[in-house]
Amino acid sequence: MGGTPEFTFADDPAWRDSLEAILLTEDGTSVDDLFELFTITEGNILYIGDGRYGPFTYNWTFVAEGYEDAVISFDLSDSTPAE
């Protein structure tokens, strides 16, 4: 199971400029702040790190000062892991 996380959004330059953390939680366990492993451009946040996904639930939290956290979740628990 692989793929590159890429998040698209209606661009808000003020929000984008205020973005200070991108947090990942995997099946309820906090992984880390992965902010440095993303490129952030107009309307797009692209993961440039490496890694694979297992059959878990993932929560990405985007933290921007002065804004409510944006949380995106996806569930791969019913997926077959990569070999």
FENNORUR-V34959 format. One record per backbone hydrogen bond with DSSP energy under -1.0 kcal/mol. CO is the residue of the C=O (numbers start at 0). NH is the residue of the N-H. Records with the same first field share a line. If there is no record, write none. Layout:
# FENNORUR-V34959
CO=NH / NH
This chain:
# FENNORUR-V34959
0=52
4=46
6=44
11=15
12=16
13=17
17=64
20=62
21=33
22=60
23=30
24=58
25=28
28=25
31=23
33=36
34=37
36=47
38=45
40=43
42=8
43=40
44=6
45=38
53=55
55=75
56=26
57=73
58=24
59=71
60=22
61=69
62=19 / 20
63=66
69=61
71=59
73=57
75=78
